[in-house]
Amino acid sequence: MSERPTVPMPADPAAKVTVLVVDDEPHIGRIIRTRLEQAGFTVLLAEHGADALSHLEAVPAIALVVLDLMLPGMSGTDILRLLRSDSRWRPLPCIVLTAAGQDAQLREVESLGVSEIMTKPFSPRRLLERVRSHTGVTQADLVATESASAPVTP
């Protein structure tokens, strides 16, 4: 897998970092969203390619994409190919999370510059670790996010 430069994070380390999760299985998206939001990330969900592209166009601050390969219509491989062909999204880290085990498909996403491949079933804790690593968000940043958003009591 290729090493890509991380997408610039907000100047304020306490600002929430946005992750786009593209998976056609709603329960998988909810599991990922819950875990990442508990850790201080903002999460956008898309169940197919058109939704994913809409989010990418509308939210330029997306810092990472978690992408299933087997999607209805536009495949995850097609989405990754589009990301890597567009200068706006080329540096965007992308973690492929898939049940697909076809060697040819996995070699193709590697050749397209996927940041990492994880297989289903997956550990939400491990996925969180990888999201933190690829976005450059540390545990200290997440603690700062929680502290900054905590209500101030007199």
Protein Blocks (a to p, Z undefined) as FASTA:
>chain_A
ZZdddddddfblkbccddddddfblklmmmmmmmmmmnopacdddfbfklmmmmmmmmmm
bcbdcddfbdghjafklmmmmmmmpmklmmpccddddfbfcfklmmmmmmnopabdcddd
ddfklmmmmmmmmnopafklmmmmmmmmpccdZZ
